[in-house]
Amino acid sequence: MSKRPATDVFHDWALVGKDKGMERGHAASVSEMLSFISKQVEVSGKAFSAVDVGCGNGWVVRKLQSHDKCEYAMGIDGAEAMIAKAKTIDEKTDYIHALLPDYQPSRKFDFVHSMEFLYYLNDPENMLKLFHDNWLEDGGWAVIGIDHYTENEDSLSWPEYVGVHMATRTTKEWEKAWQDAGFVNINHWIAGGEGGVTLVFTGQKQA
């Protein structure tokens, strides 16, 4: 079966309301990722900016905005219908329809959050490098969750089942990618509660 661009698949999913299912399915893992962000904000005591890459209908952006120290949050997605839905729900927030890695934001952020985006790229390692160099403020953090990786055997059939390209990496290969991109204080864990499979990586840009 020929592969479709993931952005086209998610565009179609938004049109039929599957974005709500994605939101429910990712809620537990994203809760842990946002908790990590909150802890870093508590440590710094400063207001923060954030971007959610692969934001879908914008639900994570709205959660970030609800933090009392969030001064700015925006979302980016390559699926046009997802961005349209996000703007319908929340017309005051910046939701950008853009394809990565080509798009570069006009500002840098204290946090780059992304759930289930990175492995859809042909070269996710390069995207990590771009996050580090071009998207993050000095001392900023990337917080990225993925469900498709070698050790999650159930996910290995997804590229054929969904009909899209997925870059399959082991946990060690992901860790090396973060190191090669220049991140420090790298950590990873399996999120999502009992039975969870989300591989979350966090890393900091040297202050």
N, C-alpha and C positions, 0 to 999 in steps of 0.2 A: 504494500500500500504506500502511495506517495505521501510524503510528509507535508502538512500545511504549516504556515507560520503560526506560532502559538498565539500571537495577537489576534489572528483571524478567528481561532477557536474561541478565545475568551470574549471576543466581540459577539459571537453567536450566543455564547452562554449568557451574557448580560441581557440579550434580547429576550431570552426565555426565562429569566429570573434565577439562573443558577448561581448568580453572585451571592445570594443569600445563603445558599447551601455551603459555599466556600467560606463565607464569614463564620457560620456555625462550626464548620469542621476545623477551622484554624484558631478558634477563639481561645482554647486552653493553652496552646503553644504561644500565641501572641501575648496572652496575659503574662506569661513568664518573661517574655522579651521586654514588654513594657515595664514590668517590675524591675528588671535590670536597669533600664533607662532611668526610672524614678530613683533608684539607689544612687546612681552616678550624679543625678541632679542634687540629691540631698547632700552628697559629699561636697559638691562644689558650692552649693548655696546660691547659685546664679540662675538668672533667666536663661532659657535655651531656645534654640531653633531646631527644627527637625524636618526631614523629608521622608515620605514613605514611597519606595520605588516598587512599582507593580501594585498600585494602591487599589485597584478594582473600583468598587463603589465608594471608596473614601472612608470606610468605617474606622480604619486605624488612625487616619489623619484626625478624625473627630475625637477619638480617644486621646490622642496626643494633645489636642487643643484644650481638652478638659482639665489638663494639669495646670495648677495655678501659676506655675513658673514658665509656662510655654508662651514665648513672645511671638513666635511665628511657626506655622506648620503648613506644608504643602504636599500634594500628591502628584505622582507621575505614573502614567500607564500607556502602553502601546495600543490598547484596545479602545477604539473610538466610542463604542457604546458604553463601556465601563465609565469613561470620563463623562459622557453625557449624563449617565445616571447619577454620578457623584455630584455634578453641578445642579441637577434637579433637586437632590436632597439638601444640598448646602451651597447656595449660589454665592456666598460671600467669600469662600475659600478658593485659593489658587489650585486648580486641578489642571494639569498640563497633559495634553495628548502628544506623546513624543516617542520615537523609537530609539532604543539604546543599542549600542554604546554611542551613537552619533550625537545625541543631545547632551549639552553641557549647561548646567544651571548658571544663572547670572550672579549667584551668591554662593557662599559656603555655609555649611550647617554644623551644629554641634553633634547631631545624631543623624546617621543614615540608617533607616529601618527598612527591612525588606523581608517579605515572607513568600516563599514559593515563586521566585523570579529568576534567580541567578543561573540555574542550570538550563534554562531555555535558550541561553546565548550560545553561540558557536565557540566563543572564547571567554568563559566566565573569569578566568584568571586575569585577563586584561581589564575586565570590568572592575574587579577588586582593586587593581592598580589605579584605575581612574577614580574610583571612590576615594581612595587614599590621597591621591595627589590633587584632584580637582574639585572634589565635593565636600571634603571635611575641613573644618577649622583645625588649627593646631590644638592638640589635646582632645579632639573630637572622637566619637566612637561610631563604629559600624556594628549593627546588630542584625544578623541575617539568619533566617531559618529556611531549611530545605527538607523536603520529605523524600526526594529521590536521590539515593546514594547507594553505593555498592552493598553496604551491610544491611540495608533495608530490602531484603530479597523480594518482598511483595511489590516493591516499586519498580522492579527491573522490567516488568512487562508493560509498564505505562507508555513508553514511547510508541510501541506498536498499537496498543489499545486506543490511545488518544489520537495517534496519528501525527505526532509532532516530534521534532528533534529535542532530545534531552542529553545534556552532557553528564555522563555517569562517572563519578569520582568516588574513591574511598575516603574515609575520614582523614587518613594520613595525607592523602593527596590534597584535600582541602586545606589541611593545616599548613602544608608547605606553600600553597598558593597565598595564604594570608601572610606568611613570613616573607615570601618573595615580593609581595606587594608593598612591604615596608611597615606593616602593622607591628605593634608591640603589645604586651599584656594580653596576649591571645588566650582565649579560653573557649571550651565547647562543652555542651552537655546535650542529653536527650530530653526534650521538653514534651509536654502534652499529658502529663499525669500517667497513671497506670495504663500500660498499653500504648503510651505515646511513642511516636517514631520521629518527631521533628529533630533534626540535627541543627542545633543553634550554635553559631560561632559569633564571638564578640572580639573586637580588637580595637586598639586605640592608635591614633596618629600621634606621634611623639610631640609633646608640647614644646 
